[in-house]
Amino acid sequence: MGKYDFTTLPNRFDQHTYKWKEAETDREVLPAWIADMDFVVLPEIQQAVHDYAEQLVYGYTYASDGLIEAVQNWERSQHGYDFKKDALVFIEGVVPAISVAIQAFTKEGEAVLINTPVYPPFARTVKLNNRKLITNSLVEKEGIFEIDFTQLEKDFVEKNVKLYVLCNPHNPGGRVWEKEVLEKIGQLCQKHGVLLVSDEIHQDLALFGHKHYSFNTVNPDFKDFSIILSSATKTFNIAGTKNSYAIIENPKLRVAFQKRQLANNQHEISGLGYLATEAAYRHGKEWLEELKEVIENHINYVVDVFEKETKIKVMKPQGTYLIWLDFSAYNISDEELRKLLRDEAKVILNRGLDFGEEGTLHARLNVAMPKTLLEEVCQRIVKVVSK
């Protein structure tokens, strides 16, 4: 038994929890979709929030030296990434930061590339900002996603791509891109003058011996054309506190990013976000190690159960607590799959199609919940597909 509690299901009702919203009106439903965890938060984070509540004023706040140091130390010790504090820009979320980057570094009508299937806000953000969306399909090889580099270069050149939003580790495939892959990406970006925005929010959740490489640690030259985005929110289940950060080492890019951030009035961060992030990075190392063991165990369980008892093809993730499931061996439509899961099994997974057209007959399962609950979710799915 570990030091922390990953077996108790926290009460998520009556708290306006987005993930459990549908379950509030239908208590039979089990949500296994949105990427937050049904685990009790790190005690030191809870304490930091308690201490905040004891304050007599909840006014505007700034990033303390202690917080900046905590972020730098975390990046250095966990990911071998050393950078000066000037490079650090706080912003309320990684997705807002993607918007700011697109607005700062591209014009309307210019091309922005993403690798699909991918986290739905990527495509949405490009489209709503009136940029031209270029989707570069990932290729499934031996049960994991790979980048088709010939096609990627072709897309860069033929579509005149200005900005590439990379997801590393990848969501929904759980792919932790190796150093060699990132090196190739960087060289192509360099060759064709493409700016890279690297969403590394799942960086702390590399599993099964896989190692996350922050894009800028692969080659010092890459710092010239990259914007690294990350946060403690995914790792430590504190998304509601609102805080993330960009690491932008190129001063010209940083100034342009901050100018756009200011134009959008997105420069203010929740005081709670600052405090929760600092507590997470100062005290969370042991908790994270235990969490990763729990998640690995959960993933192995899902792979095992679906391989033995169903025709569902499971893409075993190298990182994240999300699993990409392929239901295409069943002779059903997307709409039938949705009904099967939601109405018959009474489980909510993310719809595959939301991640791009490659997501046909797929769904994304979130395993970050107590094991007993996960077993129930999986057994329900097994039962309905067996019919």
Phi, psi and omega in degrees: 000136179277184183279335188249163185261110175243019182248339181276132174274115179293151175290123180245006177274158178060023178236013181054042180280119186302318183299325186258011185303312181294329181289341179294327180263342177225094189293351179282336186290137175245116181275129177223046186243269185320140185279064157234166190256143174267056176235152175294138183288160177307130183305322180294330177289316177304317181296318180299322179290320175301314180297322178299318180298332181285343178297157181263346178226138178246067186266197178293145181229165174233165180286121181283161175300323179299320179293313181301316178298318181298319179294314180299315180297319181297311181297322180290309187285325183272327189232007178062026182252115183251124179214158180284154185294337177300332184287346188271126178233119178275144179209157192291339179198161178293320180295314172304323180295326177296318176301312181300317180296316179298318180290323184285327192245358177225161175255162176304140179088345179280160189269133176237130185253142174225155176265116180258152001289144181208161177321121190307323180300340178301303182296317182302315183296318179298313183294314183292341175267013177057037172260162180275120183275123175248120180255125178251112187288133172285151182250133179273119179229124179049044172080007174225162177279141172233156175268133175274098188290329177297314179293322181299314180295319178301314179299314179308310187285306187291328184262001180053055184291133179259327187218140181236122176260111182260144177247112184216113354300153188279137176239118026258000189279347181068023184277125175262105187293130180287164179307316183297320180295315181294324177300315179297317179300312182299318180296320179294318179298318180298312183299322187250012176062040180260132175279143181245128172252117184253111178276106184246033185296334179266016188303326184280353187252035172287134189237174172050039177081000177283149184242132176277131172249121174291139187309319184286348179273349185285322183202124184301333179296335184292340182297339182293329188231025184233151174234117181263131179241133175206183186187157174272354191293319182289314184298318190250011173061047182233033185304327182291346180277346174060088169195138173209183180211153171251143171246112183233102187279332178283114187300326180295315178295320182297316180298317180295320179296313183292327178295316179293321179300318179292320179300326178274359187054046180248025185267351181266139182242146176298134177303325179294323179297316177300312184293316182295321179296315180297316180298319181300310185286334179280324191239003193265000188300312181294317179302316181297319180299318178293318179303315183297323176297317179299314182294319177300317178299316179296317181296315179301322178298312182298314180303313183298310185294316182287326179291322182284321193247358182216178174258012179290131178266122184258125173272109184287117184287148174269351180195171183075170176251030184243140181235132180268117184250136182248116182258015190290348177288347178265142184275071181222166177267170178301319181295320178294322178297315180300314181295320180302312183286310187285314188269325182267307181284339183060043173235145177251115172247166174284137181288129183303320184298337178295343183266001182126167185295340176294347182273009176307132179056030174240166172209156179249127181252131177262120184263005184278078179204161177306144186305321181299321180290317179298319179300317179297316178302311183294319180297323177296319180293315178305314184299312183287327180283335179293333180290000000 
